Amino acid sequence: MADHTLSSPERLSTLDRAVQRVLGQPIDRTDGPAKVSGDARYSFEIEADNALYGHILTAGIGAGRIDAIDADAARAAPGVVAVLVDDPRLPADAVNSFDKLKSWRLGHDIRFFGQAIGVVVAETQEAARAAARLVDIRYAPQQGRFTPDLSHPDEIEPEGLRPPVKTGDFDAIFAGATFRYDQSYSTPIHFPAAMEPQATLARWEDDELILHSSLQSTGGATKAVGRALDIDPQKVRVIAPFVGGGFGGKTSVGAEAIYAAIAAKHTGRPVKIVQTRRQVAALAHHRAPTRQRVRIATDADGHIRAFGHHAVIAQRDNRSFVEPVHIGTTHLYAGDARLMTVDLARADHPTSGAVRSPGEACGTLAVEVAMDEAAEALGLDPIEFRRRNEPKVSPANGKPFGTRKLIECYEEGARRFGWDQRSAKPASRREGDWWIGHGMAAAIRSNITVEARATVTLEADGSAHIETDMTDIGTGTYTILMQVVAEALGLSPDRVRVSIGDSSLPRSAGSGGSFGASSASSAAALACQEIAGKLAAKLDAEAKDLTLQDGHATARNRRVPLTELLGGEAISAKGHAKPGKHTDAHVSASYGAHFAEVAVNAFTGEVRVRRMTGIFDIGRVLNEKTARSQIVGGIVWGIGSVLHEDGVIDPHSGQFVNPDFGEYHIPTHADSPPIEVHFIEEVDNLANEAGAKGVGELGNSGAGAAVANAIYNACGIRVHDFPITLDKLLSALPEQD
Amino acid sequence: MKTFDYSRADSPEAAVQGGAVGNTRFIAGGTNLLDLMKLQIETPERIVDISRLDLNEVEEGEDGGLRIGAMVPNADLAANPLVTARYPVLSRALLAGASGQLRNKASTGGNFLQRTRCYYFYDTAVPCNKREPGSGCPAKDGFNRIHAILGTSDDCIASHPSDMAVAMRALDAVLVTLKPDGDRRRISIHDLYRLPGDTPQIETVLEAGELITHVELPPPPVGKQSYRKVRDRASYAFALVSVAAIVAVDDGRITNASLAFGGIGPMPWREDAVEKALIGQVPGDAAFNAAADILLADAKGFGSNDFKIPLARRTLIAVLRELTGDAA
C-alpha cells in the first residue's frame, strides 16, 4: 500500500510528473446526463419489493414532557402496519459519531419544537402521513429557552473544533492604540437547505442493515448508525451514489435512517422514510445564530496591532458542536495581540451544527465588514488596508503558510472588476431610483487533509477503475477522480471507471469541510503512484523515468502499450493519504477576493446585486468547471446570507416560523447576478499529495461581506445585524430630491 | 394527506352540483390547494376537478372590456396580447407572482381564492383562528413580517397573498359565478372578500358550491398603468407591499387615479378616499403624501411588520412619481 504522510513536500508528486493533461480541464460532470434525465436514482427512489413507508411524528411543543401518547386510532387507520413510540433508541434528531447517546435519546422529554418522537408505518406514504395526525399526544409543557441571550453565555470557551487564540497582551495593546474599532454584529440561523430532503430506504438481510440514505459520507456514517442502533458498525452498509446536496446538513445521519432501520426490523419489511421539507428544518442541524464583537486596533499608519474576534453562539443541551466563528480570522490579518474566542449559550432550539463554511460564513461576514469600516475610518482604501496587514507568517502561531496568493487575488480582482472606478464616498452614484455601490472582501477557508483510502485497478485491457467510499453531493467527485486517475496513469478519461458512494468500498473522508476532493484525490494519486512503480519495474526502469501517456508506458527509450505491458494481468494498488507532520508545521488555507456591485432602491431599500467578481487561490485546480461551479454556488450562498436567509424561531412556542422554501428565502436566479470567477493556480505540495486545497466552502467566505460593503458604498448605511433586509435600510435612506 | 374522493366535471353545471355536497373543494391548477392538502390544512372529503372545463378563452367584450375564462392559466393571461396592450398592470402583476412553472398551472379563478401565507396558518401543531376557529392567533405577538397592517381584527392579522387580484381590484373586475341552483351572479371584486372580524375562516362571499366561471374587465381606465411589487427577494416571494396603479394627468393635474394595494390587508386593498385626494391635484410629493396619509391613517403594525407602514408610503410615492413623471 502506498502510504503518504505529508512529510516530503520537496518530492515531486505523481501528478506533477504526469503529462496526460486532463487534470484541471473543464470536463462536464460525468453524472450530469443521468441526473438531468432522471436516470440517477436518489435514496427515496430506490425500488424495494414489499416496502413500507414511514412518517415521523414530531413534537408540537418546544419544551416539556410527553405525558401520554394514544396511538390506537392511528393503528386502526387504513393501511397502518405499526406505530412505534416506545423504542428507547428512537432519536430526537440526527445522530453522529461524536456526541453522547443521551444527546439524542431523549425519551419523552421534549427539548425542541419539531423533535422526532415516533413513527407511523403504513402501506403507503399518504396513509402513514394521514394516520400520523390521528396520534393523540398529551404534553406537559414548560417554559423553554427560545430566545437565548447571546450577551450572557452559559459556557465560556467550551471545547470545540478550534481552540481560542490568545497571543500578546490584547487588552493593554488595544487600550493604548492610536486607532480603535469596536463593533458588535449578529447573524441568524441558517438552514443547509439542500434540494433533496433527508431520505432513507432501510432493509435487513439477516443481521446486516443496508441503508440507502442521502448522506455526505457512507463509511463514516456506519459508526453513527451502529451507535444509534446498538449494533456493530461492521453490520451496517450505507449506499449513496447520488446525493441531492448536503451543505453540512447530511454530515450527520438523519433521524429517518434510524427510524427506518428500527421500523424495518420491527415489521420484517423494507421501510422508506423521507423527511418532509418542514421536518428537515428541525431534524437536520442548522447554523447557529451568533453574536460577534470585532475589535481592531492599529497604529497611525493602519498597521494592525491587536485583533479581537469574540463570538457567542447557541446550541441545545448535550450537543457539543461549537460554531468555530473565528476560524477564518485566526490567520487572516496581522496583529501580534490576538484574542479570538467563542462562548456558548444553551437554548431549547433544534441542534446547531456544521453548515457550509462553518465559522467562515458567519465570521467573515462580521470581520470583513469590520475591516471595511476600519479602513474607511483610517482613510485607507480597503485593499490598501488589507495589503498593509498581510502577514508573512501566521500571526496566530508564527508558522509558515502554504501557498497564499491573497495579495494577487486582490490585485487581479481589482483590475478585472474595475475597482479604480469606485467612489470612496458613499451615496455618490445614482441611476434612476437606484443608488449604486461597490464593495470588496477577502475570502479564506481553512484547508484540511483527512485520512482517505482508495483502490485503483489498472485492468488488463488498459482501462482503470477507482473505488472509494467517497460521495458526490453535486460537487463533481465522479469527474475529478476520473481525471486524477486518467492523469496519473496516462489514460483518456473515458477509460476510467469510478465507483463511489458505498461504505463497502475503501474508506474515504466523505464530503465535508472542503476536504473531500483533495483527500480522495491524494489517495487516488498514491494508488496510481504504486501502479506506476510496478509498470516501471516491468520496463526495468525507475518510476521517475517512466512516462505514462495515451495508454502507453515510456521508459528507457521504449514505448509500450499498457495492454502489452500488463500481459493479461491487472495491477491493483491501494492508496492511503493521511495528514502528517507537515500538516502541523504549516498553516494551509484557500484564499480569494470578492468584488460586488449592488443597487439599492432609493424609495424601498430593496437591494439588487448587479455583478460580482471573485479571484481565488485553491492550489491545483482539479477541474476548472466543477471548481468554478463550487465557487459560484458559494458566492450565491454569500448573497443569501447577507440579504435573505433567516431561520426564525417563534419566541413563545419555539417553533421554526419559516421552515420551507416559500418563506425561508434563498437567492433565486433573479437574485444571482453575473458572477465572474478566476483562479490563480499554484500547486500546493505542502497541502497534500494532490496539491489541491479546498474549494467547496471558499466562495461563501467573504462574499456576503463584499455585498454588505457595497451596500454601504451605495447608500451610506451600515447594518450590523444580518441579513440586510430592506426594513433595516428604510428609515436611514438618503432624502429624496 | 387525507384520502378523498375525486371526480372530474365535464360542465360547469355538473361541477356546481358536485361542489355543493358537504366538504368539497374545486381543484383547477391545484398550486395552492394541493400544498394545503398535503399539510392537512385543507382536508376535503371530495375533490371536483374543474381543470378541463371549457373556460379557457379570453374574449373581447362589445364595450371594449374583456371576458376571461376562469381556467385561463396565469401565464397565458399575462401574455395575452389584449392584456399586455390594454391592461399592462394586470400582466405585470401576474408576472410578479410565483414562478414560471406555477403560473403555467395556476388558474385565473383560483388565483382570487389563494389562502394566506401566514406562517402559523401553515403549522397545524399550533393555534390559528383561520384554520381552527376559536383556537387563537399566535401571529399577533409572534413573527408577523408578512402580515397585514390594515383591516386586521383581534382574531386574525393575515394578509392576502395574490398579486393578480390586486391588479383586478384596481381594474374594477367583476366575477361571474354559477351557483348550484343554476343561478348566475355577478360579483364585483370590491364585494368578493370579507374582512376577518371574528370569522377569519370565511374569506369571501362565495357560497358552497359556487363556481367562478369568468372574470369581466370593464374597458381600461384612462391613464398610465403600473404594478410595483416590493418583496424580500427579486423573485418568488410574496409581496411585502405592492401597488397596482392607473393614473392619468391632464393639463398638469391628476384627472384619474385607481390604486389598489397588496401585502397590507387581508384582501387586495383599495380605498376611494385615497384616489379622491389625488384627483384634481398637481402631481408632487405633497399630494402623494396626503394620499398616503389617508391610506395609512388606520394602519397598525404588530412588531415585525411595522416597517410596512413607511414602506407602503414610500412605494406609493415611487409609483405615483413614475406614473406622473412627465407631467410632474
Chai-1 contact restraints between the chains, C-beta under 6 A:
chainA,res_idxA,chainB,res_idxB,connection_type,confidence,min_distance_angstrom,max_distance_angstrom,comment,restraint_id
A,G60,B,A125,contact,1.0,0.0,6.0,A-B,restraint_1
A,E126,B,M1,contact,1.0,0.0,6.0,A-B,restraint_2
A,A130,B,K2,contact,1.0,0.0,6.0,A-B,restraint_3
A,R133,B,Q40,contact,1.0,0.0,6.0,A-B,restraint_4
A,F603,B,R314,contact,1.0,0.0,6.0,A-B,restraint_5
A,F603,B,A318,contact,1.0,0.0,6.0,A-B,restraint_6
A,T604,B,V230,contact,1.0,0.0,6.0,A-B,restraint_7
A,T604,B,R314,contact,1.0,0.0,6.0,A-B,restraint_8
A,T604,B,T315,contact,1.0,0.0,6.0,A-B,restraint_9
A,H644,B,R233,contact,1.0,0.0,6.0,A-B,restraint_10
A,V648,B,F143,contact,1.0,0.0,6.0,A-B,restraint_11
A,D650,B,G142,contact,1.0,0.0,6.0,A-B,restraint_12
A,S653,B,V126,contact,1.0,0.0,6.0,A-B,restraint_13
A,V657,B,Y119,contact,1.0,0.0,6.0,A-B,restraint_14
A,V657,B,F143,contact,1.0,0.0,6.0,A-B,restraint_15
A,N658,B,Y119,contact,1.0,0.0,6.0,A-B,restraint_16
A,H665,B,D232,contact,1.0,0.0,6.0,A-B,restraint_17
A,H665,B,R233,contact,1.0,0.0,6.0,A-B,restraint_18
A,T668,B,R233,contact,1.0,0.0,6.0,A-B,restraint_19
A,T668,B,S235,contact,1.0,0.0,6.0,A-B,restraint_20
A,T668,B,Y236,contact,1.0,0.0,6.0,A-B,restraint_21
A,A670,B,A234,contact,1.0,0.0,6.0,A-B,restraint_22
A,A670,B,S235,contact,1.0,0.0,6.0,A-B,restraint_23
A,D671,B,R233,contact,1.0,0.0,6.0,A-B,restraint_24
A,D671,B,A234,contact,1.0,0.0,6.0,A-B,restraint_25
A,D727,B,F307,contact,1.0,0.0,6.0,A-B,restraint_26
A,L730,B,F307,contact,1.0,0.0,6.0,A-B,restraint_27
A,L730,B,P310,contact,1.0,0.0,6.0,A-B,restraint_28
